[in-house]
């Protein structure tokens, strides 16, 4: 009887060990087959930057601005610059770099030129057009994806300010055509169906038209100002691509005229 009892104890021990191992190591709780939707939505496929709205009015005016922008699960540093080489002609450029924790990284730059006109002592109109390029890198739960995009934009803006231009408010209505190019998509599409759907939509319809209305408010001194801005991107093409489409910017702006000599 004792040998049989001993063997029974061994058998029960093996069964308990197998069950414990399967519960701890091999369960769907520790590594689910279908990746949670919240985790999939940590990855983004379109992230907009804040529009560069110079609001320069005189020949040889220069503005340099920097700040921090944020959106849905996204934070970035932004740098804007602009120059007015002529009375009505301006050029501008911007650069954005940001991320979403360690799941998504973005780099984006653009260059443009435009026409500016002083409507009155308080009112100002400008419209810039140009081209830009961006790169998004996503680290998925089961792999990664990489994409690049080229965008073309036109952004008319109208602004009102006090005579000294120490307080300014502007509204911009930007239209952007973006061509997406998915260069790599190496992840388990069965386990991440939401991510797979976005990649499929981009491959099926790589060119999108985005309408981006926004506003900026500035206050301070003639050469140094604080600014806050908000803009939103609406996909006019559909189906909607998941990403951070709202953008709130906080920062500072320096401006001066390179053609004027300072009085001592």
DOTI-700857 format. One record per residue: residue in three letters; x, y, z of N, C-alpha, C in turn. Coordinates in steps of 0.02 Angstrom, whole numbers. Example, Ala and Ser with C-alpha at 12.3 -4.5 7.8 and 13.67 -1.06 7.14 Angstrom:
// DOTI-700857
R  sedo     n_x     n_y     n_z    ca_x    ca_y    ca_z     c_x     c_y     c_z
R   Ala     660    -284     390     615    -225     390     660    -165     390
R   Ser     642    -112     354     684     -53     357     645       2     394
// end
This chain:
// DOTI-700857
R  sedo     n_x     n_y     n_z    ca_x    ca_y    ca_z     c_x     c_y     c_z
R   Unk      41     -60       0       0       0       0      43      63       0
R   Unk      97      59      35     138     119      40     167     140     -28
R   Unk     193      92     -69     218     113    -135     163     145    -177
R   Unk     102     118    -173      47     147    -212      30     217    -187
R   Unk      30     225    -121      17     290     -92      69     341    -113
R   Unk     131     319    -114     187     362    -134     179     384    -207
R   Unk     161     335    -249     152     351    -320      93     399    -331
R   Unk      42     391    -289     -16     435    -295       3     507    -279
R   Unk      43     516    -225      66     582    -207     107     614    -264
R   Unk     149     573    -296     189     598    -352     144     620    -410
R   Unk      93     579    -424      46     595    -478       9     660    -465
R   Unk     -15     668    -402     -49     730    -385      -2     790    -390
R   Unk      60     781    -370     108     835    -373     121     857    -444
R   Unk     126     809    -490     138     825    -561      79     864    -589
R   Unk      19     841    -573     -41     875    -598     -45     947    -574
R   Unk     -31     957    -510     -33    1025    -481      20    1069    -514
R   Unk      80    1041    -525     134    1080    -556     115    1101    -627
R   Unk      84    1054    -665      65    1069    -734      12    1124    -735
R   Unk     -39    1117    -690     -92    1168    -688     -65    1236    -668
R   Unk     -20    1238    -619       9    1301    -595      49    1334    -650
R   Unk      88    1294    -687     129    1320    -741      86    1349    -797
R   Unk      33    1313    -814     -10    1336    -868     -46    1400    -849
R   Unk     -62    1407    -785     -98    1467    -763     -53    1528    -761
R   Unk      10    1518    -742      55    1575    -732      92    1593    -796
R   Unk     117    1542    -831     161    1555    -888     122    1559    -954
R   Unk      75    1513    -964      45    1507   -1029     -25    1537   -1035
R   Unk     -46    1578    -989    -114    1604    -992    -118    1664   -1039
R   Unk    -179    1677   -1063    -191    1736   -1104    -187    1800   -1063
R   Unk    -187    1795    -997    -184    1855    -956    -114    1886    -961
R   Unk     -64    1844    -959       5    1870    -962      23    1894   -1032
R   Unk       1    1858   -1083      17    1876   -1152     -44    1861   -1195
R   Unk     -93    1907   -1198    -155    1894   -1234    -142    1888   -1309
R   Unk    -180    1844   -1341    -171    1835   -1413    -194    1899   -1449
R   Unk    -253    1923   -1432    -277    1985   -1462    -254    2044   -1418
R   Unk    -212    2086   -1447    -184    2142   -1410    -239    2191   -1391
R   Unk    -238    2214   -1329    -288    2260   -1304    -293    2322   -1348
R   Unk    -355    2346   -1360    -365    2404   -1404    -329    2466   -1378
R   Unk    -329    2475   -1311    -294    2532   -1283    -221    2532   -1299
R   Unk    -190    2473   -1299    -118    2469   -1316    -108    2483   -1390
R   Unk    -152    2458   -1433    -146    2472   -1504    -153    2546   -1519
R   Unk    -194    2581   -1481    -205    2652   -1493    -149    2696   -1465
R   Unk    -100    2665   -1433     -39    2702   -1415       1    2719   -1478
R   Unk      -9    2680   -1531      24    2693   -1595     -20    2739   -1637
R   Unk      12    2787   -1671     -25    2836   -1710       4    2840   -1780
R   Unk     -40    2862   -1827     -21    2860   -1897     -25    2929   -1930
R   Unk     -52    2977   -1893     -52    3047   -1916     -46    3091   -1854
R   Unk       3    3135   -1853      12    3183   -1799      27    3251   -1830
R   Unk     -14    3301   -1814      -4    3366   -1843      40    3410   -1798
R   Unk      72    3457   -1828     110    3507   -1791      70    3572   -1789
R   Unk      91    3618   -1748      58    3682   -1743      77    3725   -1804
R   Unk      29    3760   -1835      46    3800   -1893      90    3860   -1874
R   Unk     137    3875   -1918     180    3934   -1910     142    3995   -1937
R   Unk     123    4040   -1892      86    4100   -1911     129    4161   -1893
R   Unk     170    4187   -1939     219    4239   -1921     189    4306   -1901
R   Unk     139    4331   -1939     108    4397   -1927     159    4454   -1930
R   Unk     206    4448   -1976     255    4502   -1987     224    4553   -2035
R   Unk     243    4617   -2027     210    4670   -2066     256    4716   -2104
R   Unk     320    4721   -2084     365    4768   -2116     424    4732   -2148
R   Unk     451    4762   -2201     509    4734   -2235     567    4724   -2186
R   Unk     600    4667   -2190     656    4647   -2147     636    4625   -2077
R   Unk     571    4618   -2065     548    4589   -2002     569    4516   -1997
R   Unk     590    4495   -1937     610    4426   -1924     576    4403   -1860
R   Unk     552    4342   -1860     524    4313   -1799     554    4243   -1788
R   Unk     567    4228   -1725     593    4162   -1705     551    4140   -1645
R   Unk     522    4081   -1649     478    4058   -1596     493    3985   -1578
R   Unk     481    3969   -1515     490    3901   -1492     438    3885   -1439
R   Unk     422    3821   -1433     373    3803   -1382     362    3728   -1378
R   Unk     315    3709   -1336     297    3639   -1326     225    3630   -1348
R   Unk     214    3582   -1391     147    3567   -1414     126    3498   -1388
R   Unk      62    3488   -1381      36    3425   -1357     -32    3410   -1387
R   Unk     -46    3346   -1392    -111    3324   -1417    -131    3261   -1380
R   Unk    -171    3220   -1412    -193    3158   -1382    -134    3109   -1379
R   Unk    -110    3096   -1318     -54    3049   -1307       8    3069   -1347
R   Unk      24    3134   -1346      80    3157   -1387     107    3223   -1360
R   Unk     174    3229   -1359     208    3291   -1338     266    3303   -1385
R   Unk     277    3368   -1404     331    3383   -1451     360    3451   -1436
R   Unk     421    3461   -1459     453    3526   -1460     448    3555   -1530
R   Unk     433    3620   -1535     425    3651   -1601     468    3713   -1607
R   Unk     493    3725   -1667     534    3784   -1683     507    3816   -1746
R   Unk     490    3880   -1744     464    3917   -1801     508    3978   -1815
R   Unk     515    3994   -1879     552    4054   -1899     521    4083   -1962
R   Unk     528    4149   -1970     501    4182   -2029     539    4247   -2042
R   Unk     537    4268   -2106     574    4328   -2126     535    4362   -2182
R   Unk     533    4428   -2181     499    4468   -2232     552    4505   -2273
R   Unk     575    4476   -2329     626    4510   -2370     598    4568   -2410
R   Unk     534    4570   -2420     502    4625   -2457     442    4650   -2419
R   Unk     411    4702   -2445     355    4732   -2411     296    4685   -2405
R   Unk     286    4644   -2457     228    4599   -2457     247    4525   -2464
R   Unk     311    4510   -2466     334    4441   -2476     368    4414   -2414
R   Unk     349    4354   -2393     379    4324   -2334     399    4252   -2346
R   Unk     447    4228   -2307     468    4158   -2309     467    4131   -2237
R   Unk     454    4067   -2229     452    4039   -2162     470    3965   -2163
R   Unk     488    3940   -2103     505    3870   -2096     490    3847   -2025
R   Unk     481    3782   -2016     467    3755   -1950     493    3684   -1944
R   Unk     505    3663   -1882     529    3596   -1868     496    3571   -1804
R   Unk     474    3508   -1805     440    3477   -1747     471    3409   -1734
R   Unk     482    3395   -1670     506    3328   -1651     472    3309   -1586
R   Unk     441    3250   -1585     406    3228   -1525     396    3154   -1522
R   Unk     360    3132   -1470     348    3060   -1461     288    3048   -1416
R   Unk     269    2985   -1414     217    2961   -1369     248    2906   -1327
R   Unk     278    2926   -1269     316    2879   -1227     369    2847   -1270
R   Unk     371    2780   -1274     418    2747   -1318     381    2709   -1373
R   Unk     316    2725   -1383     276    2689   -1433     279    2722   -1502
R   Unk     287    2788   -1505     286    2823   -1568     334    2882   -1567
R   Unk     369    2893   -1623     414    2949   -1630     398    2986   -1695
R   Unk     403    3053   -1692     386    3094   -1750     441    3146   -1761
R   Unk     457    3158   -1825     497    3215   -1845     464    3245   -1906
R   Unk     461    3312   -1908     423    3346   -1962     453    3415   -1974
R   Unk     460    3433   -2038     483    3501   -2055     445    3526   -2116
R   Unk     444    3592   -2124     412    3621   -2183     442    3689   -2199
R   Unk     438    3707   -2262     461    3771   -2288     406    3802   -2330
R   Unk     402    3869   -2328     350    3901   -2368     365    3974   -2381
R   Unk     327    4003   -2425     331    4074   -2440     260    4101   -2447
R   Unk     253    4167   -2442     185    4192   -2444     180    4266   -2457
R   Unk     118    4289   -2456     101    4359   -2468      70    4388   -2405
R   Unk      91    4447   -2385      64    4480   -2326      39    4550   -2345
R   Unk     -12    4574   -2310     -40    4639   -2325     -69    4670   -2261
R   Unk     -52    4732   -2249     -79    4769   -2193    -145    4800   -2215
R   Unk    -200    4776   -2185    -266    4800   -2205    -282    4868   -2174
R   Unk    -260    4877   -2112    -270    4940   -2077    -220    4943   -2020
R   Unk    -228    4992   -1976    -182    4997   -1920    -188    4937   -1873
R   Unk    -247    4906   -1872    -258    4850   -1825    -266    4783   -1859
R   Unk    -282    4783   -1923    -297    4719   -1957    -242    4700   -2006
R   Unk    -229    4635   -2009    -174    4608   -2049    -197    4544   -2084
R   Unk    -177    4535   -2147    -192    4474   -2184    -128    4444   -2212
R   Unk    -123    4378   -2211     -67    4343   -2241     -88    4274   -2265
R   Unk     -55    4249   -2315     -66    4181   -2336       1    4151   -2359
R   Unk      17    4094   -2330      79    4058   -2346      62    3991   -2378
R   Unk     106    3970   -2422      99    3904   -2453     168    3872   -2456
R   Unk     170    3805   -2453     235    3772   -2454     230    3696   -2454
R   Unk     285    3666   -2436     291    3593   -2437     326    3570   -2374
R   Unk     311    3510   -2351     343    3483   -2291     351    3408   -2296
R   Unk     386    3381   -2247     399    3309   -2245     398    3286   -2173
R   Unk     371    3227   -2161     369    3200   -2093     385    3125   -2093
R   Unk     405    3101   -2034     421    3031   -2025     393    3008   -1959
R   Unk     356    2953   -1959     327    2924   -1899     352    2852   -1891
R   Unk     377    2837   -1831     401    2769   -1815     359    2743   -1756
R   Unk     325    2687   -1767     284    2655   -1715     315    2590   -1691
R   Unk     317    2581   -1626     337    2518   -1596     274    2483   -1571
R   Unk     253    2431   -1607     193    2394   -1591     206    2342   -1537
R   Unk     153    2313   -1511     159    2260   -1461     193    2199   -1492
R   Unk     181    2186   -1556     209    2126   -1588     258    2143   -1644
R   Unk     279    2205   -1650     326    2223   -1704     334    2298   -1711
R   Unk     336    2322   -1773     345    2394   -1784     317    2413   -1852
R   Unk     308    2478   -1861     290    2506   -1927     325    2572   -1936
R   Unk     340    2588   -1998     375    2650   -2016     339    2682   -2075
R   Unk     331    2748   -2073     300    2782   -2129     329    2852   -2138
R   Unk     326    2874   -2200     347    2942   -2217     289    2976   -2254
R   Unk     288    3042   -2251     236    3078   -2287     263    3144   -2312
R   Unk     236    3164   -2369     251    3230   -2398     186    3269   -2400
R   Unk     187    3330   -2376     125    3369   -2375     135    3437   -2408
R   Unk      81    3460   -2439      79    3524   -2473      24    3565   -2439
R   Unk      38    3628   -2425     -11    3666   -2386     -19    3737   -2411
R   Unk     -76    3766   -2395     -90    3837   -2403    -128    3858   -2340
R   Unk    -107    3914   -2309    -137    3934   -2246    -151    4010   -2243
R   Unk    -208    4032   -2266    -227    4102   -2257    -243    4116   -2184
R   Unk    -225    4176   -2161    -238    4196   -2092    -256    4269   -2089
R   Unk    -299    4286   -2043    -316    4356   -2031    -307    4371   -1957
R   Unk    -279    4430   -1941    -261    4445   -1872    -282    4516   -1855
R   Unk    -294    4526   -1791    -309    4592   -1764    -262    4605   -1706
R   Unk    -238    4666   -1699    -191    4683   -1645    -199    4755   -1625
R   Unk    -169    4773   -1568    -168    4843   -1549    -114    4879   -1590
R   Unk    -112    4945   -1590     -65    4982   -1633       8    4963   -1622
R   Unk      28    4947   -1561      97    4929   -1546     113    4856   -1559
R   Unk      62    4818   -1577      69    4746   -1591      97    4707   -1531
R   Unk      77    4729   -1472      95    4692   -1411      41    4643   -1390
R   Unk     -17    4647   -1422     -71    4598   -1412     -97    4581   -1481
R   Unk     -98    4516   -1498    -119    4494   -1564    -164    4432   -1558
R   Unk    -214    4430   -1601    -256    4370   -1607    -265    4356   -1681
R   Unk    -256    4293   -1700    -262    4275   -1771    -301    4209   -1778
R   Unk    -337    4205   -1833    -371    4144   -1852    -343    4119   -1918
R   Unk    -328    4055   -1922    -300    4025   -1983    -344    3968   -2007
R   Unk    -350    3962   -2072    -387    3906   -2102    -339    3873   -2152
R   Unk    -308    3820   -2130    -255    3788   -2169    -282    3727   -2205
R   Unk    -264    3720   -2269    -282    3662   -2309    -218    3625   -2327
R   Unk    -217    3560   -2312    -156    3521   -2321    -171    3456   -2359
R   Unk    -133    3444   -2412    -137    3381   -2448     -76    3339   -2430
R   Unk     -88    3279   -2401     -35    3237   -2376     -33    3170   -2412
R   Unk      26    3152   -2436      35    3087   -2468      75    3042   -2421
R   Unk      43    2988   -2397      74    2942   -2350     109    2885   -2387
R   Unk     165    2864   -2359     203    2807   -2387     224    2761   -2331
R   Unk     191    2704   -2324     208    2655   -2273     269    2616   -2297
R   Unk     326    2627   -2266     388    2594   -2288     398    2526   -2256
R   Unk     374    2516   -2194     380    2452   -2160     319    2441   -2116
R   Unk     295    2379   -2114     241    2361   -2068     252    2288   -2049
R   Unk     290    2278   -1996     309    2211   -1975     281    2198   -1905
R   Unk     219    2174   -1903     188    2155   -1840     134    2103   -1854
R   Unk     108    2071   -1802      59    2018   -1810     -10    2049   -1823
R   Unk     -32    2046   -1885     -94    2078   -1905    -155    2044   -1874
R   Unk    -151    1979   -1859    -207    1944   -1827    -216    1968   -1755
R   Unk    -161    1981   -1721    -164    2001   -1651    -178    2076   -1644
R   Unk    -160    2116   -1695    -170    2188   -1692    -212    2210   -1752
R   Unk    -275    2192   -1751    -320    2206   -1807    -334    2281   -1816
R   Unk    -336    2319   -1760    -347    2391   -1765    -289    2425   -1801
R   Unk    -228    2407   -1783    -169    2435   -1816    -166    2414   -1889
R   Unk    -184    2351   -1902    -184    2326   -1970    -234    2363   -2013
R   Unk    -292    2380   -1984    -342    2417   -2021    -318    2486   -2042
R   Unk    -281    2520   -1998    -254    2586   -2015    -202    2581   -2071
R   Unk    -158    2531   -2066    -107    2522   -2118    -140    2507   -2185
R   Unk    -191    2464   -2184    -227    2447   -2246    -260    2508   -2277
R   Unk    -291    2550   -2235    -323    2610   -2260    -273    2658   -2291
R   Unk    -214    2664   -2260    -163    2708   -2288    -136    2682   -2354
R   Unk    -127    2617   -2359    -104    2587   -2422    -156    2593   -2476
R   Unk    -219    2586   -2457    -273    2590   -2506    -285    2661   -2530
R   Unk    -277    2709   -2484    -289    2779   -2501    -234    2822   -2470
R   Unk    -175    2825   -2502    -118    2860   -2472    -123    2936   -2473
R   Unk    -163    2965   -2518    -167    3038   -2522    -229    3061   -2484
R   Unk    -219    3107   -2435    -273    3133   -2394    -273    3209   -2396
R   Unk    -332    3238   -2391    -340    3310   -2387    -364    3326   -2316
R   Unk    -325    3368   -2281    -340    3387   -2213    -357    3461   -2209
R   Unk    -412    3477   -2175    -429    3546   -2160    -409    3559   -2087
R   Unk    -371    3612   -2076    -342    3625   -2010    -357    3697   -1987
R   Unk    -415    3709   -1959    -429    3775   -1931    -393    3784   -1864
R   Unk    -376    3845   -1848    -341    3858   -1785    -340    3931   -1767
R   Unk    -314    3946   -1708    -310    4015   -1684    -248    4021   -1640
R   Unk    -220    4082   -1639    -161    4096   -1597    -173    4162   -1561
R   Unk    -151    4165   -1498    -156    4226   -1458     -87    4242   -1431
R   Unk     -65    4305   -1439       1    4327   -1416      -6    4392   -1376
R   Unk      38    4397   -1326      40    4459   -1287     110    4467   -1258
R   Unk     129    4528   -1245     195    4541   -1216     221    4609   -1236
R   Unk     280    4611   -1266     313    4672   -1287     326    4669   -1362
R   Unk     352    4723   -1390     362    4724   -1462     412    4672   -1486
R   Unk     462    4658   -1445     514    4611   -1466     510    4542   -1433
R   Unk     468    4536   -1383     463    4471   -1348     390    4460   -1328
R   Unk     363    4401   -1346     292    4388   -1332     283    4316   -1308
R   Unk     232    4307   -1268     208    4241   -1250     151    4223   -1299
R   Unk     145    4159   -1314      92    4140   -1360      62    4072   -1342
R   Unk      -2    4067   -1358     -38    4004   -1352     -78    3994   -1416
R   Unk     -82    3932   -1439    -117    3918   -1502    -151    3850   -1499
R   Unk    -204    3844   -1536    -238    3780   -1543    -260    3771   -1615
R   Unk    -252    3710   -1640    -274    3694   -1708    -298    3622   -1710
R   Unk    -338    3607   -1759    -368    3540   -1764    -366    3518   -1837
R   Unk    -357    3454   -1848    -355    3426   -1916    -415    3382   -1928
R   Unk    -453    3397   -1980    -511    3356   -2000    -494    3323   -2067
R   Unk    -497    3256   -2068    -484    3218   -2129    -544    3224   -2176
R   Unk    -534    3259   -2232    -589    3269   -2279    -596    3212   -2329
R   Unk    -549    3164   -2327    -548    3111   -2377    -582    3047   -2352
R   Unk    -568    3028   -2289    -596    2967   -2261    -571    2904   -2296
R   Unk    -572    2845   -2264    -590    2837   -2194    -539    2869   -2147
R   Unk    -562    2888   -2089    -521    2925   -2042    -461    2885   -2019
R   Unk    -402    2916   -2020    -340    2883   -1996    -330    2901   -1923
R   Unk    -314    2852   -1882    -306    2864   -1810    -242    2903   -1796
R   Unk    -247    2955   -1755    -189    2993   -1737    -208    3053   -1694
R   Unk    -158    3092   -1676    -168    3152   -1634    -182    3211   -1680
R   Unk    -245    3229   -1687    -264    3280   -1734    -274    3348   -1702
R   Unk    -282    3351   -1637    -284    3415   -1603    -215    3433   -1578
R   Unk    -199    3498   -1579    -133    3520   -1558    -138    3585   -1519
R   Unk    -112    3585   -1458    -110    3645   -1417     -37    3664   -1406
R   Unk     -21    3727   -1420      49    3752   -1416      55    3806   -1363
R   Unk     107    3801   -1323     126    3853   -1276     199    3870   -1289
R   Unk     214    3936   -1294     283    3953   -1308     296    4028   -1306
R   Unk     353    4047   -1333     374    4117   -1335     395    4134   -1406
R   Unk     396    4199   -1421     414    4223   -1487     456    4286   -1480
R   Unk     511    4288   -1517     554    4347   -1522     550    4375   -1592
R   Unk     546    4440   -1599     543    4470   -1665     581    4537   -1665
R   Unk     610    4553   -1722     647    4615   -1729     652    4631   -1803
R   Unk     675    4691   -1819     683    4712   -1888     757    4719   -1904
R   Unk     781    4678   -1951     852    4677   -1967     875    4739   -2005
R   Unk     828    4779   -2031     848    4837   -2070     849    4901   -2030
R   Unk     825    4899   -1968     824    4960   -1927     883    4961   -1880
R   Unk     914    5019   -1873     968    5028   -1826     941    5051   -1759
R   Unk     965    5019   -1706     942    5038   -1640     970    5106   -1620
R   Unk     927    5146   -1588     949    5211   -1564     986    5203   -1497
R   Unk    1042    5235   -1492    1081    5232   -1430    1056    5283   -1379
// end
